[in-house]
Amino acid sequence: MRRKGFTLILVIIIMVLVGIVSVYYYRTKKENISVNNLERVQDDSITRCLEKIGDKVSIDFENCKQCKDVEYVGFGSTHLELIGMLNGKCQMNWGGEIENPNWDGKLVNHCLIPSNLGKLEFDVSNYGVNFSSINKYCELIK
């Protein structure tokens, strides 16, 4: 009887320790975001590109402030950076991954979006941010 009680206490202690380590790992992993192999700490004081509006995000191409951001979704993530204005167009690079732990982090889409489009909203799904409405302003970088 004593042996069963000891085993039960030992199992409970191990489960609590695994839970603590899991929470620590999750919090540590979430604080560091990699965009184009550059690390930055997630902080509200850092200029963000995306504004969340329910199940959508918006980007202000008129102001085109230099920034980097990540939108985590059910099956992966979408990473983007606004570089700044070039001849009245906002430069944006973006990329992402769907269930790919080996993704190299490269932002393979380069876009020149006319600033007069202003602030645009984009749908977000489990597969990432849907940038199809601005595809005509983008090209694939090899």
Helices and strands as residue ranges (DSSP letters): H 2-31, E 32-35, E 38-41, E 51-53, E 56-60, E 67-73, E 76-86, E 89-98, E 109-114, G 115-117, E 119-125, E 128-129, G 132-137, E 138-140
